[in-house]
Amino acid sequence: MTYNQDLLDRAKRHPEKQKNPDRPTMGNKPDWIRVRAGQGETYKETLATVKNLKLTTVCEEAGCPNIGECWDKKHATFMIMGEVCTRACSFCNVATGKPDELDQYEPLRVGVAVSQMELKHVVVTSVDRDDLDDFGADHFEKTISAIRFKSPETTIEILPGDFGGNMDALDRVINVKPDVFNHNLETVPRLYPTIRPGARYFRSLRLLQRVKELDPMQFTKSGMMVGLGETREEVGQVMDDLRAADVDFITIGQYLQPTPKHAPVEHFWTPEEFEGLEKMARAKGFLMVSATPLTRSSYHAGEDFARLKTARDQKLASLAAE
């Protein structure tokens, strides 16, 4: 791909960001941010399944650094409702614009993919669809039902948007009982106006709290990025807010700038700093914590789900023994 073609592709993908000045990141990535490219047969099989069934993955659309490792293990995070988002977060590499009509057969194709790949645990996310009356709740319901029909033993983790604060839409998705309800806060509240301008911090917190109100046994999970200019104290406050909403699992990873038009990296947190964040989160009472430079919401999700169940069983047994 030529340099000029690359610029044209970026402009098409993120038209709202082209007026931004180039904001180069702070030099080369540090040594501890290293990923390997996918090249094994399993990676190719995963790619073929996704392409043959005409599905979209957040692994590709968001430029996830872990795609090689995950796809080599047949782990893929399906992104439903198209590949164009109605919002324009300054950190995100998913395309922004006017989405196409919903594909009514997409839920079934996701179910077929899960069955063909013999997934024990699947993560399903989506673009934001503020253009839909129900913000995509019905499509999530149908996708969860299709997975359960085609692969009844597979556990399901969803990573939806905030449904525009529509509690009726949210309740519909909670009530079909995914095994894990994941919704990311992404960053600290001070940075929302520039990093997540279409979202509201306390609206997202309320969403996570609502899950536990309707179904206390449904696992909740949330993630955030660091490196956007937040302080350690602000990250600690986000942890406190999540625990107040009874969130079980927190993920914390290093933000990586997708293009010069996106928000710049202000700081590369060191592995030692991530260890400190993990210790802080565990001290605040989370059942599970994943905090490393390359942690992403669905990274190692299947293994983490098994550990999450074990951690809850141990906690309940301890409470019963008191």
N, C-alpha and C positions, 0 to 999 in steps of 0.2 A: 504494500500500500504506500502511495506517495504521500509526502507531507501535506500537500494541498488537499488530497482526497481525504486524509485523516481529519483535517480542519472542517471540511464540508460535512463529514459524517457526524462530527461533534455538534456542529451547528444544527443539523437536522434533529439530533437526539435531544439537545438541550437548547432550544431557541431562546428561552427566557434568560439564559446565562451568557449569551454572546455579547451583551452590552457590558458585562463585567470586565474590568481590566484583568490581564493575566496575573495570577497570584501564585508564583512558584513556591513550592514547598521548601523547607529548610534543609537544602543540601541532599546528599545521598541518604538512603535508608540505612539505619544502623545494622550491624552484623546480626543482631538477634531477630530480625525480620527476614526470614528466608523461607521460601516455599519451593516445592518441586513441581515440575510440570507433569500432567498426566500423560502416560504413554503406554500403560499396560493394556492387556486384552480386556480386562474388566472395565476399564475407563472407556474403551471403544464400544463395548456392549451397552454401557449406560448411555453414551452419546447416541448410539443407533436407536435405542428404545425411545429416547426423548424426541428425536427427529422423526422417526417413523410414525409416532402417535401425534405429531404436531403439537407438542407441549412446550411450555415455557418454563425455564428454571431461573430462580433468583441467583443461582450459582453463576450463570452466564450474564444475565442482565445487569447485576450489580457488580460484576467483576470481582467475585469473591476470591481472595488469595488462596483459599483451601480447596479449590475445585479439583485439583489434581489428586490430592490425598483422598477426598471424599468420594469422588467418582471411581477411583480405583477400588473402593470398598462397596460400590453400588449404593452409595448414599447420595441422594439428590433432593433438593428442596423445590417442590413444584410451586410455580407462581401462577395463580389463576386470574381469570377476568382480563386477560390480555397482557400486553407488554408496555402499555402506555399509561402513565399515572396522571391523575388530574391535579396533583400537587407538585411543588417545585422546591423540595428541600435542598439546601445548599451543599449537603454532604453526599447526596445520593446519585448513583450513576444510572438509575432506571430512567428511561425516556419520559419526557413530559409532553403533554399535548391533549388532543381530543381523542378519547379511546373509541375503538370500534364497538359495535353491538356485541352483547354477550354471546358466546358460542354455547348453545344449549347442550351440545354433546361433549363439551370439555369435561364435566364431572365424571362421565362414564370413562373417558379416555384416561383420566388420572387413575381411576379404579383399576383399569386394565394394566396400566403401567406398574402400579404397586404390586399387582398379582404376578405379572411377568418377571419383575425384578425380585420377587419373593422377599419383599421388605418386611422386617419384623416391626419396624417403627418408621413412620413417615411424617415429614413436616410439610405443611401446605401453607403458603403465604399468598399475598395478593398485592396488586397495586391498589392505591386508593381510588375509589370510584364515587366521587362526590356528585357525579352526574346521575346516579341511580337513586330512586326514591328510597330504597332500603339499604343503600350503600354497599350492596353485594351480599347481604345476609342470606338471601334465598340461595344464591350460588354456592356459598359456603355449606349450607345445609345439604344441598344436593351432592356436593363433592364428598362430604363426610359419609353420607348414606351410600354413595357408589363404592367408596373404599370398603365399607363394612360389608357390602353385598359381594364384591369380588374377592376380598381378602379379609375374612372375618377375624382372623387372629392378629392382624396388624394393629398396633397401637397408633393413635393419631394425635399429632401435635399441630395446632394451628397458630399462625402468626398473622392475624388480621390487623387492619388499621383501626381507627377509633370510631368508625361508623358515624362520624360527624356529631357524636354525642347523642345519637338517637338510641334511647334505652330499649325501645321495643325491638329494634333491629338487633341490638346486642343480645337481648334476652333470648331471641329465637336461636341464636348460635350457641349460647351457653346451654340451652335446654336440649340440644342434640348430643350433649355430653362428649366433647372431645376429651382425650385423656390428659392433655396439657393445653392450657390456654395461655399463649405467649403474646405479650404486647410490649413493645419496646418504648421506654421513655427517651432513649437515644442520647440525651444530654441533660445538663443541669438547667433549671428554669430560667436563669439569667440569660442564657444563650438562645432560648427559643425564638425570639423575634428574628434573629439572623439565620439560625440553623434549621429550625422547623417552623417557618412562618405560617403555615396552614394548620398547625396543630396547637393544642393548648395543654400545658403540663398537667394541670389539675383535672382536666377532662380525661386524660389518659390514666391518671391515678384512680379516678372514680370508676373507670371501666374495670380495672383490675380488682378493685374492692367489690364491685357488683358481682363478679364471678363467684367469689367466696360467699356472698350473701345468698345466692341462689343454689349453689352447690359447694358446700364446704369441703367435700372430698375431691373436688376437681383441682388438679395441680395448676398453680399459676406461676408465671415466669416472666421476667423482664430483663432487657439488656440496655447497655449504654456504651458509648464510645468515649475514650479519653484522648486528649491531644488537641482539643479545639480551643483551649484557653481556660478551661475550668480549673478550680483549685481542689486540693485534696479535701478540704473542709466541705466544699460544695458537693463533692462526690459522696462524702459521708452523710450529708443531709438527704440526698436522694435515697441512699440506703435506708435511712430512718423512715422516710416517707413510704417506701415500698414495704417495710416491715409493718408500719401502721395499717397498711392495706392488706396485711397477712399474705404477702407474696412469698412463695416458697423458694424460688430459685432466681439468682441474679447472674447475668453474664456481663463481663467487662472486657473490652478489647481496644486495641489501638486504632484510631482513625487513620486511614490512608487516603490521600487526596486523589480522586479519579482523574481529573484533568486540571489544567491551570485556571479554568473558569470556576472551579468549585472552591469551597472554603479551604483555606490553607491549613496545613499542620502547624500548630503553634509549639508543640512539644512532643518529642518521642519519649514516652514513659519507659523506664528501664525494667527489665525482668524483676529486679529487686523492689521497685516501686509497685509492680503488679502483685508481688508476694505480700506486700504491706496492705494493699487493698483487699486481697483475699482474706487475710487475717482479720481485718476490720469487719468485713462482711460476715464472717463466721461468728465473730464475737457479738454481732447484732442479732443473731438467731436464724439466719437463713438455713434451710435444710440442705441446699446445694449452692456452691459457688464455683464459677469458672472465670478466672481472671488471668489472662495471659495476653501478650501482644497480638497473637493471631486468633484469639477467641472471637467467634461470631455466634449469632443467635442459635443457629442450627448445627454448629460444629460439635461432632460427637453426640448428637442428640439422642440416639438410640441407647448408647452406653450410659449416658447421663440419666435417661429415664429409669433404667434399671436401678441405678444408684439412688435415685430420688425415692423410688418406692421403698427400698431398703431403709433409707434414712427415716422415712415417715414411720415405718413399722417399728423401728428401734425407739423413736420418740414416743409413740403411743404405748409401747411396752413399758418404757421408763415411767410414763405418767401413771399407768395402771398400777405399777409397783409401789408408788408413793403412798 
